Amino acid sequence: MTYDELCDQLLDYFEQNEGDFILSIEELDAYNGYLDEGRIYSMDTLYDFVCDQSVEDIMRDALAATDVYGGNFDVNKPYFYRNSYGRYISTDEIDYSYWLDKYFVQSLTRYFIRQKQRGNFHMYLPEPVEDMILNYLENAEDEVDF
Protein backbone atom coordinates (compact mmCIF):
# COMPACT_ATOMS: atom_id res chain seq x y z
CA MET A 1 0.00 0.00 0.00
CA THR A 2 1.28 3.47 -0.83
CA TYR A 3 0.74 6.57 1.28
CA ASP A 4 -1.66 8.01 -1.33
CA GLU A 5 -3.70 4.81 -1.22
CA LEU A 6 -3.86 5.05 2.58
CA CYS A 7 -5.07 8.65 2.36
CA ASP A 8 -7.74 7.72 -0.20
CA GLN A 9 -8.85 4.77 1.92
CA LEU A 10 -9.16 6.96 5.04
CA LEU A 11 -10.99 9.68 3.14
CA ASP A 12 -13.52 7.13 1.89
CA TYR A 13 -13.88 5.71 5.40
CA PHE A 14 -14.50 9.14 6.95
CA GLU A 15 -17.08 10.01 4.30
CA GLN A 16 -19.02 6.89 5.33
CA ASN A 17 -18.42 7.20 9.11
CA GLU A 18 -19.14 10.75 10.22
CA GLY A 19 -18.91 9.93 13.93
CA ASP A 20 -15.37 8.58 13.58
CA PHE A 21 -14.47 11.62 11.47
CA ILE A 22 -15.71 13.98 14.21
CA LEU A 23 -13.77 12.07 16.89
CA SER A 24 -10.62 12.10 14.76
CA ILE A 25 -10.71 15.77 13.80
CA GLU A 26 -11.41 16.85 17.38
CA GLU A 27 -8.57 14.64 18.60
CA LEU A 28 -6.20 16.17 16.06
CA ASP A 29 -7.39 19.63 17.09
CA ALA A 30 -6.72 18.83 20.75
CA TYR A 31 -3.09 18.04 19.92
CA ASN A 32 -2.17 20.62 17.31
CA GLY A 33 -5.02 23.14 17.02
CA TYR A 34 -6.01 21.91 13.56
CA LEU A 35 -9.48 23.50 13.62
CA ASP A 36 -8.14 26.83 14.87
CA GLU A 37 -11.26 28.99 15.29
CA GLY A 38 -13.54 26.42 13.59
CA ARG A 39 -14.20 24.22 16.60
CA ILE A 40 -17.81 23.54 17.59
CA TYR A 41 -18.53 23.54 21.33
CA SER A 42 -21.22 22.10 23.57
CA MET A 43 -23.68 24.78 24.72
CA ASP A 44 -22.77 23.75 28.28
CA THR A 45 -19.42 25.50 27.83
CA LEU A 46 -20.85 28.89 26.74
CA TYR A 47 -20.34 30.29 30.22
CA ASP A 48 -16.60 29.63 29.93
CA PHE A 49 -16.48 31.98 26.94
CA VAL A 50 -18.28 34.90 28.58
CA CYS A 51 -17.42 34.64 32.29
CA ASP A 52 -14.42 36.99 32.05
CA GLN A 53 -16.06 39.54 29.75
CA SER A 54 -17.45 42.90 30.75
CA VAL A 55 -21.21 43.43 30.69
CA GLU A 56 -20.80 45.66 27.61
CA ASP A 57 -18.93 42.96 25.72
CA ILE A 58 -21.50 40.33 26.69
CA MET A 59 -24.34 42.56 25.47
CA ARG A 60 -22.51 43.34 22.22
CA ASP A 61 -21.89 39.63 21.62
CA ALA A 62 -25.50 38.78 22.50
CA LEU A 63 -26.88 41.33 20.03
CA ALA A 64 -24.66 40.00 17.23
CA ALA A 65 -25.28 36.30 18.01
CA THR A 66 -27.46 34.33 15.59
CA ASP A 67 -28.67 30.88 14.80
CA VAL A 68 -27.06 28.87 12.02
CA TYR A 69 -30.27 29.40 10.01
CA GLY A 70 -30.26 33.18 10.52
CA GLY A 71 -32.65 33.51 13.47
CA ASN A 72 -31.83 34.52 17.03
CA PHE A 73 -29.15 32.71 19.00
CA ASP A 74 -30.84 29.79 20.78
CA VAL A 75 -29.27 28.59 24.04
CA ASN A 76 -31.56 25.55 23.90
CA LYS A 77 -29.62 24.15 20.94
CA PRO A 78 -26.90 21.68 21.89
CA TYR A 79 -23.91 23.37 20.18
CA PHE A 80 -22.40 26.68 19.20
CA TYR A 81 -19.34 28.06 17.44
CA ARG A 82 -17.83 31.44 16.72
CA ASN A 83 -17.69 32.54 13.13
CA SER A 84 -14.81 34.43 11.51
CA TYR A 85 -16.23 37.72 12.84
CA GLY A 86 -16.27 36.39 16.40
CA ARG A 87 -20.05 36.14 16.55
CA TYR A 88 -21.68 33.29 18.41
CA ILE A 89 -23.74 30.94 16.23
CA SER A 90 -26.07 28.31 17.74
CA THR A 91 -26.53 25.03 15.88
CA ASP A 92 -28.20 21.64 16.21
CA GLU A 93 -25.32 19.53 14.99
CA ILE A 94 -21.58 19.20 14.77
CA ASP A 95 -20.69 19.72 11.13
CA TYR A 96 -17.03 19.62 10.19
CA SER A 97 -17.73 18.51 6.61
CA TYR A 98 -15.89 21.59 5.33
CA TRP A 99 -12.69 20.13 6.79
CA LEU A 100 -13.04 16.64 5.28
CA ASP A 101 -10.43 16.58 2.55
CA LYS A 102 -7.10 15.01 1.67
CA TYR A 103 -5.21 17.72 3.58
CA PHE A 104 -6.99 16.72 6.81
CA VAL A 105 -6.21 13.03 6.23
CA GLN A 106 -2.54 13.83 5.55
CA SER A 107 -2.32 16.01 8.66
CA LEU A 108 -3.91 13.30 10.78
CA THR A 109 -1.74 10.47 9.49
CA ARG A 110 1.48 12.44 9.61
CA TYR A 111 0.83 13.58 13.17
CA PHE A 112 -0.18 10.07 14.26
CA ILE A 113 2.85 8.43 12.63
CA ARG A 114 5.34 11.03 13.95
CA GLN A 115 4.05 10.62 17.50
CA LYS A 116 4.19 6.83 17.18
CA GLN A 117 7.77 6.96 15.86
CA ARG A 118 8.88 9.23 18.71
CA GLY A 119 7.33 6.99 21.32
CA ASN A 120 5.32 9.97 22.57
CA PHE A 121 1.99 8.48 21.70
CA HIS A 122 -1.19 9.56 23.47
CA MET A 123 -3.51 10.23 20.55
CA TYR A 124 -6.81 8.36 20.49
CA LEU A 125 -8.26 7.44 17.12
CA PRO A 126 -11.18 5.13 16.37
CA GLU A 127 -9.92 1.56 16.07
CA PRO A 128 -10.59 1.14 12.31
CA VAL A 129 -8.65 4.35 11.57
CA GLU A 130 -5.73 3.35 13.75
CA ASP A 131 -5.70 -0.14 12.18
CA MET A 132 -5.54 1.32 8.65
CA ILE A 133 -2.57 3.52 9.57
CA LEU A 134 -0.72 0.74 11.39
CA ASN A 135 -1.36 -1.61 8.47
CA TYR A 136 0.20 0.96 6.16
CA LEU A 137 3.26 1.25 8.41
CA GLU A 138 3.75 -2.51 8.36
CA ASN A 139 3.24 -2.88 4.59
CA ALA A 140 4.36 0.45 3.13
CA GLU A 141 5.38 0.27 -0.50
CA ASP A 142 6.84 3.77 -0.57
CA GLU A 143 9.15 5.97 1.47
CA VAL A 144 7.44 8.99 2.98
CA ASP A 145 9.19 11.52 5.20
CA PHE A 146 7.01 12.08 8.24
Number of C-alpha atoms within 10 A of each C-alpha: 13 15 18 12 11 20 21 16 15 21 20 12 16 20 14 11 11 16 12 18 24 17 14 21 22 19 17 22 16 12 11 13 14 18 16 8 12 16 18 19 16 15 17 12 11 15 9 9 9 13 10 10 11 10 11 9 12 15 12 12 15 14 13 15 21 19 17 17 10 10 11 15 20 18 15 11 14 15 20 27 21 16 13 9 7 12 16 21 23 28 24 13 13 17 12 16 12 7 15 16 15 14 12 18 22 18 15 21 23 16 17 22 17 14 15 14 11 8 9 10 12 10 15 13 19 12 9 12 19 15 12 16 22 16 13 17 16 9 11 15 11 12 8 9 6 11
